[in-house]
Amino acid sequence: MPVFPSKEWLDAYADRINQSSEYRDAAAGWEGDISYVFEPEPDKGVAEEIWSWVDLWHGECRAAKYDVPSEEGSKAKFISMAPYSRWKEVIRKQLDPVKGMMQGKLKLKGDLPTIVRYVKAANELVNLATSIPTEFVDEAPG
């Protein structure tokens, strides 16, 4: 079971994206990469900010990179940022990411009308993340 956050977890996420016909259909016209930023929470095992990046293109994940330099990650068309514990709430289905953005719990940089136009694809990305059997870094043994 992959630990979140990690390269193994991100690879599992990319695989789920590429296996999803629902995502492929919902994101058929989507063009743009996304950086997910896990803000540090040292008391929860995330000592430093971690940037991960996915290249999403017409319903496919063409590439995924974990722990990219912020200079590289900040060039993404969209950037979604939150503390580690907020991402954990999203993956556990305890926080709806759209509501989280409206409440300021998740930050999004990028063209909001594009996100709104592809809200079904964005929701499917969340569903895929929640479908991965996940062990969280602050709950991992040892």
C-alpha positions as CSV (number, residue, x, y, z in Angstrom):
1,M,0.0,0.0,0.0
2,P,1.6,3.3,-1.0
3,V,2.3,6.0,1.6
4,F,0.9,9.5,0.9
5,P,2.7,11.6,-0.1
6,S,5.3,9.6,-2.1
7,K,6.4,8.8,-5.6
8,E,4.7,5.4,-5.3
9,W,1.4,7.0,-4.4
10,L,1.7,9.5,-7.3
11,D,2.5,6.7,-9.7
12,A,-0.5,4.8,-8.5
13,Y,-2.6,7.9,-9.1
14,A,-1.3,8.4,-12.6
15,D,-2.1,4.7,-13.4
16,R,-5.7,5.2,-12.1
17,I,-6.1,8.2,-14.3
18,N,-5.0,6.3,-17.4
19,Q,-7.3,3.4,-16.6
20,S,-10.4,5.5,-16.1
21,S,-12.8,5.8,-19.0
22,E,-14.9,8.2,-16.9
23,Y,-11.9,10.6,-16.6
24,R,-11.0,10.1,-20.3
25,D,-14.5,11.1,-21.4
26,A,-14.9,14.0,-18.9
27,A,-11.4,15.5,-19.8
28,A,-11.4,14.8,-23.5
29,G,-10.8,18.5,-24.3
30,W,-8.6,19.3,-21.3
31,E,-5.1,20.6,-22.0
32,G,-3.0,21.6,-19.0
33,D,-0.6,20.4,-16.3
34,I,-1.3,20.6,-12.6
35,S,1.1,20.9,-9.7
36,Y,-0.1,19.6,-6.4
37,V,1.7,21.3,-3.5
38,F,1.8,19.7,0.0
39,E,2.6,22.4,2.4
40,P,4.7,21.3,5.4
41,E,3.4,20.1,8.7
42,P,6.5,18.8,10.5
43,D,4.4,17.4,13.4
44,K,2.7,15.1,10.8
45,G,5.8,13.9,9.0
46,V,5.9,16.4,6.2
47,A,9.0,18.5,7.1
48,E,9.2,20.5,3.9
49,E,7.0,21.7,1.1
50,I,6.6,19.0,-1.6
51,W,5.6,19.7,-5.2
52,S,4.3,17.0,-7.4
53,W,3.3,17.5,-11.0
54,V,1.0,15.7,-13.5
55,D,0.8,16.4,-17.2
56,L,-2.9,15.9,-18.2
57,W,-3.8,16.0,-21.8
58,H,-7.1,15.0,-23.4
59,G,-8.1,12.6,-20.7
60,E,-4.7,11.0,-20.3
61,C,-1.9,11.4,-17.8
62,R,1.2,11.7,-20.0
63,A,3.7,12.1,-17.1
64,A,3.8,12.4,-13.3
65,K,6.8,13.6,-11.2
66,Y,7.1,13.7,-7.5
67,D,9.2,16.2,-5.5
68,V,9.9,18.5,-8.3
69,P,11.7,21.8,-7.6
70,S,9.2,24.6,-7.0
71,E,10.7,26.6,-9.8
72,E,9.7,23.8,-12.2
73,G,6.3,23.1,-10.5
74,S,5.3,26.7,-10.5
75,K,5.3,26.7,-14.3
76,A,2.2,24.5,-14.4
77,K,-1.0,25.8,-15.9
78,F,-2.7,25.0,-12.6
79,I,-1.4,24.9,-9.0
80,S,-3.4,23.5,-6.1
81,M,-1.9,24.0,-2.7
82,A,-2.8,23.0,0.8
83,P,-1.3,21.7,4.0
84,Y,-0.7,17.9,4.1
85,S,-3.7,17.4,6.5
86,R,-6.1,19.1,4.1
87,W,-5.0,16.7,1.3
88,K,-5.5,13.8,3.7
89,E,-9.1,15.0,4.3
90,V,-9.7,15.2,0.5
91,I,-8.4,11.7,0.0
92,R,-10.5,10.4,2.8
93,K,-13.6,12.1,1.4
94,Q,-13.9,14.3,4.5
95,L,-13.4,17.5,2.5
96,D,-14.9,18.3,-0.9
97,P,-12.1,20.1,-2.8
98,V,-14.5,22.6,-4.5
99,K,-16.0,23.6,-1.1
100,G,-12.4,23.6,0.3
101,M,-11.4,26.1,-2.3
102,M,-14.4,28.3,-1.6
103,Q,-13.6,28.2,2.2
104,G,-9.9,29.0,1.6
105,K,-8.8,25.5,2.8
106,L,-7.3,24.7,-0.6
107,K,-5.7,27.3,-2.9
108,L,-5.9,27.1,-6.6
109,K,-3.9,29.2,-9.1
110,G,-5.0,29.1,-12.7
111,D,-7.9,29.9,-14.9
112,L,-11.1,29.3,-12.9
113,P,-13.5,29.3,-15.9
114,T,-11.5,26.3,-17.3
115,I,-11.8,24.4,-14.0
116,V,-15.6,25.2,-14.0
117,R,-15.9,24.0,-17.6
118,Y,-14.2,20.7,-16.6
119,V,-15.7,20.2,-13.1
120,K,-16.7,16.6,-13.9
121,A,-13.1,15.8,-14.9
122,A,-11.9,17.5,-11.7
123,N,-14.3,15.5,-9.6
124,E,-13.2,12.3,-11.3
125,L,-9.6,13.2,-10.4
126,V,-10.6,13.4,-6.8
127,N,-12.6,10.1,-7.0
128,L,-9.5,8.4,-8.5
129,A,-7.4,9.7,-5.6
130,T,-9.8,8.4,-3.0
131,S,-9.9,5.0,-4.7
132,I,-6.2,4.3,-4.0
133,P,-5.5,2.2,-0.9
134,T,-3.4,4.6,1.0
135,E,-1.3,4.7,4.1
136,F,-0.7,8.2,5.4
137,V,2.8,9.3,6.4
138,D,1.6,10.4,9.9
139,E,0.0,7.0,10.5
140,A,2.7,4.8,9.0
141,P,4.4,2.4,11.5
142,G,7.9,3.2,12.5
